[in-house]
Structures are given as C-alpha cells and as structure tokens.
Amino acid sequence: MPVSIELADVRRAAERLAGVAHRTPVLTSRTLDERTGAHVHVKAECFQRGGAFKFRGAFNKISSLDEDALRQGVLAYSSGNHAQAVAIAAALLGSQATIVMPEDAPAAKLDATRGYGAEVVPYDRWTENREEIGARLAEERGLELVRPYDDPLVMAGQGTVALELLEDVPALDILLVPVSGGGLIAGCATVAKALRPGIRVVGVEPEAGDDTRRSLAAGERRAVEVPPTIADGLQATQPGVLTFEVNRERVDEVVTVSDDEIVEAMAFLFDRLKLVSEPSGAVGVAALLSGKLDARDRSVGVVLSGGNVGAARFAELVSTAAAGRAG
C-alpha cells in the first residue's frame, strides 16, 4: 500500500487552518533540561481549540466537504478529544456532529462534547466495536464519517503540529510524539523527515497498550486488548491501516511508559511549566523523565498532545502520586 500523505498535504492543511486553529506555544524549562540532560522544547497542544491537537485534523477534513455533505452532517467515534474537535469544527462550518463515545469516557470530555452542540451516542468499549457502530450509523443517517486517525486529511491536519514546531525550532534532533491510532505521529513524522531528514522520530505508548510498538517490530499490524491505562486517549487496540503504512516508513522507534511515570510527568509539567496535561498528553515528557529515551545533549521536541482532564481527576491522580512518594 502506498504512503498516503506527503509534506505538500500538510502544507495545504496549514493553509486551511490559518486563522482558525491556534498556533500553540513552544515552551522550555531549565529544570527539565537539567533532569534529562537534553534541550527540550514542549509543543503545548493543550492550548489548541478543544484542548488538544485533534482540532487540526478534524477541521481539515470537515472543511474539505461539499455543501451537501455539510448540510447532512458528520459522525465520529472517539473517547473524547476527537469528539470535541469534530463538534467544534462542525459548528464552525455550519454542520451538525453525531459522536459515538464510550460510556466510561471522562465526564469532562462528555460534557464538553455535548456543550459544543454534538449528539452523543454511548457504547460499551469493552463489549462493542465503535467502528462497526459508527459505520452503521453513518450509513443509516447519511452522515459523513470523520475517522479519528485513518484518513489522509486528518493525518495531514495533525502534521501541522510538527510544521509549526520545526518553524519555531528548526534544529531538532529528536521528535517525541504520543501514539494511539497513529494519526498524529504519521502527520508529524511526514513533516519531520521531509524538513530534517536526520531527525529521529520516536513514538510513546502506555506499557499496557503497545500495539504500534509490537506492529512495527513484527512488520505488520498487531492488535492488543483494550489497554487498562489512565491514558484514555491512547487506548486504540490496533494501528490504523493507513497510519501504519506511514509510520512503518517514517517512525524510528516506539518506547513505552507506565501509568506511574505518566502521573509523575503530569505533576512535573504542572509544577515547573504551569501546564495542565491529561495523561495521554504527558507521555512524551514521561519518556524523558523516566530515562526510557536517552536524549542527552540533544535538542528534543515533545508534543504535549492535550490538556482535557477535569480538575477533580487531575487532583486525584497527582495527589495519589505524591502520597506514594511520601510513603
């Protein structure tokens, strides 16, 4: 299967997103550099519309639809961030969104998705298949399906994260990106390898959900059970068909982090950079702080992919980690 996106696709996405998506800041921390021995640049997608990078891909996809499709409406399936992104993008473009979401999705993400005007259709992630539900509903209602990652327009939109980062910090040696279905890292790796061929692109997954790491090692897509991890945005059980073809060519390595390491990174980001990160968003910093990736004397770009975590949940996770350290 040929690779489905190139740098030109990401540049076109950037044109569509200009003036609509936020250009998110790149932040540094002397303490983070000291702890890791690296020069770390954090791309803070927690400041993106909807609180995560997902708005980029959703808007790029939905804005490419014709008037009839927009009038009919769009449908997506998501644990939360893609749901919010599709809801916002649809509203901006005069369309209506229907979102298939797991019943146990974080309350903050469910409430926000409804707040942006979307209809939420719940399902049980442990016994039901969201792809099957989404495909059936889209056909029954005549809706355009906006996949969370396995779509060239979605991947290209997500790639604008790396396009901005490399414009701000051109001399990166390593790019660290969270991995679920693979759309974010596919878009980012496409940009990184085109603009800086010697860069090392590293994905980060939860230890319990390392389907992309296993798939790249095997040379074919491998599936895992729904991973029991606090990183609810990284619970894909298998890489996408299209994303895997991109990532097997352009991603150099995938490392994994534990839930405890993720929480430590969340606490560090809050204390030192004053950033609120959801668990899925903090995995790149977790990989650096835990030593899962040796980045000493290197310039490292880290995508903090989102900040959609409720205050109560954030406090619960971080206080538990603090209690563990004290004990």
C-alpha positions as CSV (number, residue, x, y, z in Angstrom):
1,M,0.0,0.0,0.0
2,P,1.5,3.4,-1.0
3,V,2.1,6.0,1.7
4,S,-1.0,8.3,1.7
5,I,0.4,11.7,2.7
6,E,3.4,13.9,1.9
7,L,4.6,17.3,3.1
8,A,2.5,19.1,0.4
9,D,-0.6,17.7,2.0
10,V,0.4,19.1,5.4
11,R,1.1,22.5,3.9
12,R,-2.3,22.6,2.3
13,A,-3.8,21.7,5.7
14,A,-1.9,24.6,7.3
15,E,-3.5,26.9,4.7
16,R,-7.0,25.7,5.6
17,L,-6.2,26.1,9.3
18,A,-4.7,29.5,9.1
19,G,-6.7,31.9,11.3
20,V,-8.9,29.1,12.6
21,A,-6.6,26.9,14.6
22,H,-4.4,28.3,17.3
23,R,-0.7,28.4,16.8
24,T,0.3,26.9,20.1
25,P,3.4,27.9,22.0
26,V,6.6,26.0,22.4
27,L,7.8,26.1,26.0
28,T,11.1,25.3,27.7
29,S,12.2,24.6,31.3
30,R,15.7,24.8,32.7
31,T,14.7,22.2,35.3
32,L,13.5,19.8,32.6
33,D,16.8,20.3,30.7
34,E,18.8,19.6,33.8
35,R,16.8,16.5,34.7
36,T,17.1,15.0,31.2
37,G,20.5,16.3,30.0
38,A,18.7,17.5,26.8
39,H,17.4,20.7,25.4
40,V,13.7,20.1,25.5
41,H,11.0,22.1,23.6
42,V,7.4,21.3,24.6
43,K,4.7,22.0,21.9
44,A,1.7,22.8,24.1
45,E,-1.3,21.5,22.2
46,C,-3.3,21.8,25.5
47,F,-3.8,25.4,24.3
48,Q,-5.4,24.3,21.0
49,R,-9.1,24.8,20.3
50,G,-10.9,22.0,22.2
51,G,-7.9,21.5,24.4
52,A,-6.0,19.1,22.1
53,F,-4.3,18.7,18.7
54,K,-7.3,16.9,17.3
55,F,-9.0,20.1,16.1
56,R,-6.4,20.4,13.4
57,G,-7.3,17.1,11.6
58,A,-11.0,17.4,12.2
59,F,-11.2,20.9,10.7
60,N,-9.0,19.9,7.8
61,K,-11.3,17.0,7.0
62,I,-14.6,18.7,7.5
63,S,-13.7,21.9,5.7
64,S,-12.9,19.8,2.6
65,L,-16.5,18.5,2.4
66,D,-19.0,19.9,-0.1
67,E,-22.2,21.8,0.9
68,D,-24.5,18.8,0.6
69,A,-22.3,16.7,3.0
70,L,-22.0,19.6,5.5
71,R,-25.8,20.0,5.4
72,Q,-26.4,16.3,6.0
73,G,-24.0,16.2,9.0
74,V,-20.9,14.4,10.2
75,L,-20.3,11.4,12.5
76,A,-17.2,10.4,14.5
77,Y,-16.2,7.9,17.2
78,S,-13.9,8.9,19.9
79,S,-13.0,8.7,23.6
80,G,-13.1,12.4,23.9
81,N,-10.6,14.7,22.2
82,H,-11.6,13.8,18.6
83,A,-15.2,14.1,19.7
84,Q,-14.7,17.6,20.9
85,A,-12.7,18.6,17.8
86,V,-15.3,17.3,15.4
87,A,-18.1,19.0,17.3
88,I,-16.3,22.4,17.3
89,A,-15.3,22.1,13.6
90,A,-18.8,21.1,12.5
91,A,-20.3,24.0,14.4
92,L,-17.8,26.4,12.8
93,L,-18.7,25.1,9.4
94,G,-22.5,25.2,9.9
95,S,-22.8,21.4,10.2
96,Q,-24.1,19.0,12.9
97,A,-22.0,16.4,14.6
98,T,-23.0,13.0,16.0
99,I,-20.4,11.3,18.2
100,V,-20.1,7.7,19.3
101,M,-18.4,7.8,22.7
102,P,-17.6,5.1,25.3
103,E,-19.8,5.1,28.3
104,D,-16.8,5.4,30.6
105,A,-15.2,8.4,28.8
106,P,-14.1,11.1,31.2
107,A,-17.1,13.2,32.3
108,A,-15.2,16.4,31.4
109,K,-14.9,15.2,27.8
110,L,-18.5,14.0,27.6
111,D,-19.8,17.3,28.9
112,A,-17.6,19.4,26.6
113,T,-18.7,17.4,23.6
114,R,-22.3,18.0,24.3
115,G,-21.6,21.6,25.2
116,Y,-20.2,22.1,21.7
117,G,-23.6,21.0,20.3
118,A,-23.0,17.4,19.3
119,E,-25.3,14.5,19.8
120,V,-23.6,11.8,21.9
121,V,-24.3,8.1,21.2
122,P,-22.9,6.0,24.1
123,Y,-21.4,2.5,23.7
124,D,-19.6,-0.1,25.9
125,R,-15.9,0.0,24.8
126,W,-15.3,-3.4,26.4
127,T,-18.1,-5.4,24.6
128,E,-18.9,-3.3,21.5
129,N,-17.0,-2.2,18.4
130,R,-17.1,1.6,17.8
131,E,-16.0,1.3,14.2
132,E,-18.9,-1.0,13.5
133,I,-21.4,1.2,15.3
134,G,-20.0,4.3,13.6
135,A,-20.2,2.8,10.1
136,R,-23.7,1.6,10.6
137,L,-25.0,4.9,12.0
138,A,-23.3,6.9,9.2
139,E,-24.9,4.7,6.6
140,E,-28.4,4.8,8.3
141,R,-28.3,8.6,8.7
142,G,-26.4,9.5,5.6
143,L,-23.6,11.2,7.6
144,E,-20.0,11.7,6.5
145,L,-17.7,9.6,8.7
146,V,-14.8,11.6,10.2
147,R,-12.3,8.9,11.3
148,P,-10.1,9.8,14.3
149,Y,-6.8,9.0,12.5
150,D,-7.1,6.7,9.5
151,D,-7.8,9.4,6.9
152,P,-5.2,11.3,4.8
153,L,-6.8,14.7,5.5
154,V,-6.9,14.0,9.3
155,M,-3.3,12.9,9.3
156,A,-2.3,15.9,7.3
157,G,-4.1,18.3,9.7
158,Q,-2.3,16.7,12.7
159,G,1.0,17.1,10.9
160,T,0.7,20.9,11.2
161,V,1.8,20.4,14.8
162,A,5.3,19.4,13.7
163,L,5.2,22.0,10.9
164,E,4.8,24.8,13.4
165,L,7.3,23.2,15.9
166,L,10.1,23.0,13.3
167,E,9.4,26.5,12.1
168,D,10.0,27.6,15.7
169,V,12.9,25.2,16.5
170,P,14.4,24.1,13.2
171,A,17.4,22.2,14.6
172,L,15.7,19.4,16.4
173,D,17.5,16.1,16.7
174,I,14.6,14.1,18.2
175,L,10.8,14.4,18.0
176,L,8.7,12.7,20.6
177,V,5.0,12.1,19.8
178,P,2.2,10.3,21.7
179,V,0.8,7.3,19.8
180,S,-2.7,5.8,19.8
181,G,-4.2,5.1,16.3
182,G,-1.1,6.7,14.8
183,G,-2.5,9.8,13.0
184,L,-0.6,12.4,15.0
185,I,2.7,10.7,14.6
186,A,2.1,9.9,11.0
187,G,1.5,13.5,10.1
188,C,4.4,14.8,12.3
189,A,6.8,12.2,11.0
190,T,5.9,13.1,7.4
191,V,6.9,16.7,8.1
192,A,9.9,16.0,10.2
193,K,11.5,13.6,7.8
194,A,10.9,15.9,4.9
195,L,12.2,19.1,6.5
196,R,15.0,17.5,8.6
197,P,15.9,14.0,7.2
198,G,18.4,13.2,10.0
199,I,15.8,13.7,12.8
200,R,14.8,10.7,14.9
201,V,11.1,10.3,15.3
202,V,10.1,8.4,18.4
203,G,6.5,7.4,19.4
204,V,5.4,6.9,23.0
205,E,2.7,4.5,24.1
206,P,1.4,3.3,27.5
207,E,3.0,0.0,28.6
208,A,-0.4,-1.6,28.6
209,G,-1.3,-0.5,25.1
210,D,1.8,-1.0,22.9
211,D,0.1,-2.1,19.7
212,T,2.1,0.2,17.5
213,R,5.4,-0.9,19.1
214,R,4.5,-4.5,18.5
215,S,3.3,-3.9,15.0
216,L,6.4,-2.1,13.9
217,A,8.6,-4.9,15.4
218,A,6.5,-7.5,13.5
219,G,6.3,-5.6,10.3
220,E,2.5,-6.0,10.2
221,R,-0.4,-4.6,12.2
222,R,-0.9,-6.4,15.6
223,A,-3.8,-6.0,18.0
224,V,-4.0,-5.9,21.8
225,E,-6.8,-6.0,24.2
226,V,-8.3,-2.7,25.3
227,P,-5.5,-1.4,27.5
228,P,-6.2,-0.7,31.1
229,T,-4.4,2.6,31.4
230,I,-5.1,6.1,32.8
231,A,-4.1,7.4,29.3
232,D,-7.7,7.2,28.0
233,G,-6.8,8.9,24.7
234,L,-4.2,6.2,23.9
235,Q,-6.4,3.1,24.1
236,A,-6.5,2.2,20.5
237,T,-6.1,-1.6,20.2
238,Q,-4.5,-1.7,16.7
239,P,-2.8,0.9,14.4
240,G,-4.8,2.2,11.5
241,V,-4.3,0.7,8.1
242,L,-3.2,4.0,6.5
243,T,-1.3,5.3,9.6
244,F,0.7,2.1,9.9
245,E,2.0,2.3,6.3
246,V,3.2,5.9,7.0
247,N,4.7,5.0,10.4
248,R,6.5,1.9,9.4
249,E,8.4,4.0,6.9
250,R,9.0,7.2,8.9
251,V,8.9,6.4,12.6
252,D,12.3,5.2,14.1
253,E,11.3,3.8,17.4
254,V,8.4,3.5,19.9
255,V,9.0,3.5,23.7
256,T,6.5,2.8,26.4
257,V,5.8,4.4,29.8
258,S,3.9,3.2,32.9
259,D,0.9,4.9,34.4
260,D,3.0,6.0,37.4
261,E,5.6,7.6,35.1
262,I,2.8,9.4,33.3
263,V,1.4,10.9,36.5
264,E,4.9,12.0,37.5
265,A,5.2,13.8,34.2
266,M,1.8,15.4,34.7
267,A,2.9,16.7,38.1
268,F,6.2,17.9,36.8
269,L,4.5,19.8,33.9
270,F,2.1,21.5,36.4
271,D,4.8,22.4,38.9
272,R,7.6,23.5,36.6
273,L,5.9,24.7,33.4
274,K,2.4,25.6,34.8
275,L,0.9,23.3,32.2
276,V,-2.2,21.1,32.7
277,S,-1.7,17.9,30.8
278,E,-4.1,15.0,30.5
279,P,-2.4,11.6,30.9
280,S,-2.2,10.9,27.2
281,G,-0.6,14.3,26.6
282,A,2.2,13.8,29.1
283,V,3.7,10.5,27.8
284,G,6.5,12.2,25.8
285,V,7.7,14.1,28.9
286,A,7.3,10.8,30.9
287,A,9.6,9.0,28.5
288,L,12.3,11.7,29.0
289,L,12.0,12.0,32.8
290,S,12.0,8.2,33.3
291,G,15.0,7.7,31.1
292,K,13.2,5.5,28.6
293,L,14.9,7.5,25.9
294,D,18.4,8.7,26.1
295,A,18.3,12.3,24.8
296,R,21.4,13.7,26.5
297,D,23.0,16.7,24.6
298,R,20.2,16.5,22.0
299,S,17.6,19.1,21.0
300,V,14.3,17.4,21.6
301,G,10.8,18.4,20.5
302,V,8.0,16.9,22.6
303,V,4.3,17.1,21.6
304,L,2.1,17.6,24.7
305,S,-1.0,16.5,22.8
306,G,-3.8,17.7,25.1
307,G,-5.0,19.0,28.4
308,N,-8.5,17.6,28.7
309,V,-8.6,16.4,32.2
310,G,-11.1,17.5,34.8
311,A,-9.8,19.3,37.9
312,A,-11.0,16.5,40.2
313,R,-9.4,13.8,38.2
314,F,-6.2,15.7,37.8
315,A,-6.0,16.3,41.6
316,E,-6.8,12.6,42.3
317,L,-4.0,11.4,40.0
318,V,-1.4,13.8,41.2
319,S,-2.2,13.5,44.9
320,T,-2.0,9.7,44.7
321,A,1.4,10.0,43.2
322,A,2.5,12.5,45.9
323,A,1.2,10.2,48.6
324,G,3.2,7.3,47.1
325,R,6.4,9.4,47.1
326,A,5.8,10.4,50.7
327,G,5.2,6.8,51.7
